[in-house]
């Protein structure tokens, strides 16, 4: 999964939460699923931030390296 896919997944989850047909237990389950998705997504985003910082430091010190694979398809 790359960050573009993550973004699409987050918006798809938002659409599911906005469904007016969700009620009761189904809505509660979807809310719990959303909480899990947000938690994991936050970790992925934090990891991407660290990868960007590392790449910026490499560039600052003249080290030529490709972008990490997780960032090359943003």
Secondary structure, 3 states (H helix, E strand, C coil): CCHHHHHHHHHHHHHHHCCCCCCHHHHHHHHHHHHHHHHHHHHHHHHHHHHHHHHHHHHHCCCCCCCCCCCCCC
